[in-house]
Amino acid sequence: MKKTNIQYKKRFWAGLLLAQFLLFYAFSKSEIMISFFETLFEFQKTVHQIVFSWIPFSFGDVIYILLGIFLVYCIITSFKKKNRNSSFLKILMSINIFYFSYQIFWGMLYFQTPIIKKLPSQKEPTVEKAKVLALKYLARCKETRKLTYEDKNGIFILKDLKAVQAEILSQQTKLPGNISGKKASEINSFKPSLFKNVMNFTGILGYYNPFTAEAQYNSQLPNTLIPFTSAHESSHQLGFAREQEANFVGYLIGIHSENTDLRYSTEYFTLKSLLNFIADKDPEFVKSVLKNYSPEMKKDRAYEKAFVLKHQGLLDDFFGFTNNLFLKSNQQEGTVTYSYFIDLLMNYEKE
């Protein structure tokens, strides 16, 4: 009797999961429902930030750790025949709860109106314009880099991370109205990830936790990457789910900032993105730009390259592959291409 009851529950939770897939798929096609989830997000992010922002460590990471321990326990106990059905039932229930929570808190935001449709121009990016912008941002990087601090080896260092975070929150309130009508909570909920040692080997710079509204970043990254990564993750906190749109909003947050650390990190990211876009079409141009980096920028680039080379490995390949699948499952480009960010940048930048 007990075994029959568990079998019934397993079928129920499996059926419920399938029903959720179908329901949220239907919701993704409805503008009314997407608008509802956008409104819900504004409410829940504010509540979550008030509840979790004061905690000095990433509470979201603690949740992930506990969930991981629970799932490992269920998997181990499932090897015992007498526990197999109950363990599998617990896993099914957990997947249902996790999937439902994820979709209502975050997943549906991937189906918002794309930013590109909000811009007055929607032209295809051209290599020639990319070259013009690359030279523009090269010049800007050179000038801004002179205003920043560096260590004894001449490598860029952050003067004040808290000041950068405060500036990001301030700049969120100044985003163009035609691009973002989202509410900036101005609550500092940036957290260094507890998984930083693992992240070094994955290629993941930061991530947004939709269950706690925390913006996680890898505190062991080269300092050139941390300000823009923080701006990017703060864009997720605003409600921009697509990765390249978060890059673009992060760009808008940082590019006009009076905080030189944030501005340099943003300009440098933009320059690198443009060069990546140009590289396949005109590698000689990219080489010439790299040669024209200032001595300070060359040191920053060398340090970034050394960091990446030091941490390359199977984890990097694995997470790159899985992240690629995740992006594509949410109607985004994979990790290899940044062309949508370039689309947004070029259509935003005036001729």
C-alpha positions in Angstrom: 0.0 0.0 0.0 2.8 2.4 0.9 4.7 1.6 -2.2 1.6 2.2 -4.3 1.1 5.6 -2.6 4.7 6.6 -3.4 4.2 5.6 -7.0 1.1 7.7 -7.2 3.0 10.7 -5.8 5.8 10.3 -8.2 3.4 10.3 -11.1 1.7 13.3 -9.7 4.9 15.4 -9.3 6.2 14.2 -12.7 2.9 15.3 -14.3 3.0 18.6 -12.4 6.4 19.3 -13.8 5.2 18.7 -17.3 2.2 20.9 -16.7 4.6 23.7 -15.5 6.6 23.4 -18.6 3.5 23.8 -20.7 2.0 26.5 -18.6 5.1 28.7 -18.5 5.6 28.1 -22.3 2.1 29.5 -22.8 2.8 32.4 -20.5 5.9 33.2 -22.5 3.7 33.9 -25.5 1.4 36.3 -23.7 2.2 40.0 -23.4 -0.2 40.3 -20.6 1.5 37.6 -18.6 4.9 38.9 -19.3 3.8 42.3 -18.1 2.4 40.7 -14.9 5.7 39.0 -14.2 7.6 42.2 -14.8 5.4 43.9 -12.2 5.8 40.9 -9.8 9.6 41.2 -10.2 9.6 44.8 -9.2 7.8 43.8 -6.0 9.8 40.7 -5.1 13.2 42.2 -5.8 12.6 45.0 -3.4 11.4 42.7 -0.7 14.3 40.3 -1.3 16.9 43.1 -1.2 15.4 44.5 2.0 15.4 41.0 3.6 18.9 39.8 2.4 21.0 42.8 1.6 22.1 43.4 5.2 23.6 39.9 5.5 27.4 40.3 5.1 27.8 37.2 2.9 25.9 35.7 0.0 22.8 34.1 1.5 21.8 32.9 -2.0 25.1 30.9 -2.2 24.2 29.3 1.2 20.9 28.2 -0.3 22.6 26.7 -3.3 25.0 24.8 -1.0 22.2 23.4 1.2 20.2 22.5 -1.9 23.3 20.7 -3.3 23.9 18.8 -0.1 20.2 17.8 0.0 20.3 16.5 -3.7 23.5 14.6 -3.1 22.0 13.0 0.0 18.9 12.0 -2.0 21.1 10.6 -4.8 23.2 8.6 -2.4 20.2 7.2 -0.5 18.6 6.2 -3.8 21.2 3.5 -4.3 19.5 1.6 -1.4 16.5 -0.2 -2.8 14.2 0.5 0.1 14.9 4.2 -0.1 14.9 4.5 -3.9 11.3 5.6 -4.5 11.2 8.0 -1.6 14.5 9.6 -2.6 13.4 10.0 -6.2 10.1 11.5 -5.0 12.0 14.1 -2.9 14.2 15.0 -6.0 11.0 15.4 -8.1 9.4 17.6 -5.5 12.6 19.7 -5.2 12.8 20.2 -9.0 9.2 21.3 -9.1 9.6 23.8 -6.4 12.9 25.1 -7.8 11.5 25.4 -11.3 8.4 27.1 -10.3 10.2 29.6 -8.1 12.8 30.3 -10.8 10.2 31.0 -13.4 8.0 33.3 -11.4 11.0 35.2 -10.0 13.2 35.4 -13.1 12.6 33.0 -16.0 9.7 34.9 -17.6 11.8 38.1 -17.9 13.7 36.6 -20.7 10.6 37.2 -22.8 10.4 40.9 -22.3 10.4 43.3 -25.3 14.1 43.3 -26.5 15.9 46.6 -25.9 16.8 46.7 -29.6 13.1 47.3 -30.4 13.2 50.4 -28.1 16.0 52.1 -30.0 15.1 54.5 -32.8 17.7 52.9 -35.1 17.9 49.1 -35.7 20.6 48.9 -38.3 22.9 45.9 -38.8 26.3 46.5 -37.3 29.1 47.2 -39.7 32.8 46.6 -39.4 33.6 50.2 -40.5 31.6 51.7 -37.7 33.0 49.2 -35.2 36.5 50.4 -36.2 35.5 54.0 -35.6 34.1 53.2 -32.2 37.1 51.0 -31.4 39.5 53.9 -32.0 37.2 56.2 -30.0 37.2 53.9 -27.0 40.9 53.2 -27.3 41.5 57.0 -26.9 39.0 57.1 -24.0 40.6 54.2 -22.2 44.1 55.8 -22.5 42.9 59.0 -21.0 40.8 57.4 -18.2 43.5 54.9 -17.3 45.8 57.8 -16.4 43.4 58.8 -13.7 43.3 55.5 -11.9 45.4 53.8 -9.3 47.8 50.9 -9.8 49.9 48.6 -7.8 53.7 48.4 -7.6 53.8 46.4 -10.8 51.8 49.0 -12.7 48.6 46.9 -12.7 45.2 48.7 -12.3 43.7 48.4 -8.8 40.4 49.5 -7.4 40.6 52.4 -5.1 37.3 52.0 -3.4 34.9 49.1 -4.3 32.1 50.5 -2.1 32.3 53.8 -4.0 32.0 52.0 -7.3 28.9 50.1 -6.0 27.3 53.3 -4.8 28.0 55.0 -8.1 26.4 52.0 -10.0 23.2 52.4 -7.9 23.2 56.1 -8.5 23.7 55.7 -12.3 20.8 53.2 -12.4 18.4 56.1 -11.6 19.8 58.0 -14.6 19.2 55.4 -17.4 17.4 56.7 -20.5 13.7 56.4 -20.1 13.1 54.9 -23.5 15.4 52.0 -22.6 14.6 51.4 -18.9 11.4 52.2 -17.1 12.5 49.9 -14.3 12.6 51.1 -10.7 16.1 51.4 -9.2 15.9 50.3 -5.5 19.2 51.9 -4.6 19.8 49.1 -2.1 23.4 47.8 -2.1 23.0 44.0 -2.5 26.4 43.3 -4.1 28.0 40.2 -2.6 31.4 38.5 -3.3 30.6 34.9 -4.3 31.4 32.1 -1.8 32.3 30.0 -4.9 35.1 32.4 -6.0 37.8 29.7 -6.0 35.7 27.5 -8.3 34.6 30.5 -10.4 38.3 31.2 -11.3 38.3 28.0 -13.3 34.9 28.4 -15.0 35.1 31.7 -16.9 32.1 33.0 -14.9 32.7 36.5 -13.7 29.5 37.0 -11.7 25.9 35.9 -11.5 22.5 37.1 -10.3 20.6 35.1 -7.7 16.9 35.4 -8.5 15.9 33.9 -5.2 17.6 36.6 -3.0 18.1 39.4 -5.6 21.8 39.4 -4.7 24.4 40.4 -7.4 27.4 38.1 -7.0 30.9 38.8 -8.3 34.2 36.9 -8.2 36.3 39.0 -5.8 39.5 37.3 -7.1 39.1 38.6 -10.7 41.6 41.1 -12.1 40.4 44.5 -10.9 39.8 45.7 -14.4 36.9 43.3 -14.6 35.2 43.8 -11.3 33.5 47.3 -11.7 31.9 46.4 -15.1 30.9 42.9 -13.8 29.2 44.6 -10.9 27.4 47.0 -13.3 26.4 44.0 -15.4 25.0 42.1 -12.5 23.2 45.2 -11.2 21.4 45.3 -14.5 20.0 41.9 -13.8 18.9 43.3 -10.4 17.0 46.0 -12.4 15.2 43.2 -14.3 17.2 42.9 -17.6 17.5 39.1 -17.9 19.2 38.7 -21.3 23.0 38.6 -20.9 23.9 41.0 -23.7 21.2 43.5 -22.7 22.7 43.4 -19.2 26.0 44.2 -20.8 24.4 47.1 -22.6 22.7 48.5 -19.5 25.9 48.0 -17.6 27.6 50.0 -20.4 25.0 52.8 -19.9 25.6 52.7 -16.2 29.4 53.0 -16.4 30.2 55.0 -19.5 29.3 58.4 -18.3 30.2 57.8 -14.7 32.5 60.3 -12.8 34.0 57.3 -10.9 37.1 56.7 -12.9 37.4 53.0 -11.9 33.9 52.2 -13.1 34.3 54.3 -16.3 37.7 52.7 -17.2 36.4 49.2 -16.6 33.3 50.0 -18.8 35.4 51.6 -21.6 37.8 48.7 -21.5 35.1 46.1 -21.8 33.5 48.0 -24.7 36.8 48.3 -26.5 37.5 44.5 -26.0 34.0 43.7 -27.3 34.4 45.8 -30.4 37.8 44.2 -31.1 36.3 40.7 -30.7 33.6 41.7 -33.2 36.2 43.0 -35.7 38.8 40.2 -35.2 37.4 37.7 -37.7 36.9 40.4 -40.4 40.0 42.4 -40.0 42.6 40.9 -37.7 45.3 43.3 -38.8 43.2 46.2 -37.5 42.9 44.5 -34.2 46.6 43.9 -34.0 47.3 47.6 -34.7 44.9 48.7 -32.0 46.5 46.3 -29.5 49.9 47.8 -30.4 48.5 51.2 -29.7 47.4 50.4 -26.1 49.1 52.6 -23.6 51.8 51.0 -21.5 49.4 50.9 -18.6 46.7 49.2 -20.6 49.2 46.7 -22.0 50.1 45.7 -18.4 46.4 45.3 -17.5 45.8 43.2 -20.6 48.8 41.0 -19.8 47.6 40.5 -16.3 44.1 39.5 -17.5 45.6 37.0 -20.0 47.9 35.5 -17.3 44.8 35.1 -15.0 42.9 33.3 -17.7 45.8 31.1 -18.7 46.4 30.1 -15.1 42.8 29.0 -14.6 42.1 27.3 -17.9 41.0 23.7 -17.7 38.1 21.2 -18.0 35.9 23.2 -15.7 36.2 26.2 -18.0 35.2 24.0 -21.0 32.3 22.4 -19.1 30.8 25.6 -17.7 31.3 27.3 -21.1 29.3 24.5 -22.7 26.5 24.4 -20.1 26.2 28.2 -20.1 26.0 28.1 -23.8 23.1 25.7 -23.6 21.4 27.8 -20.9 21.6 31.0 -23.0 20.2 29.3 -26.1 17.4 27.7 -24.1 16.4 31.3 -23.1 16.4 32.6 -26.7 19.8 34.2 -26.4 23.1 34.0 -28.3 25.7 31.6 -26.9 28.7 32.7 -25.0 31.0 32.8 -28.0 29.3 35.8 -29.8 28.7 39.2 -28.4 27.1 40.6 -31.6 23.8 41.5 -29.9 25.7 43.8 -27.5 27.4 45.3 -30.5 24.0 45.7 -32.2 22.8 47.7 -29.2 26.0 49.7 -28.9 26.2 50.8 -32.5 22.5 51.6 -32.8 22.8 53.7 -29.6 26.0 55.5 -30.5 25.5 58.5 -32.8 27.2 58.5 -36.1 
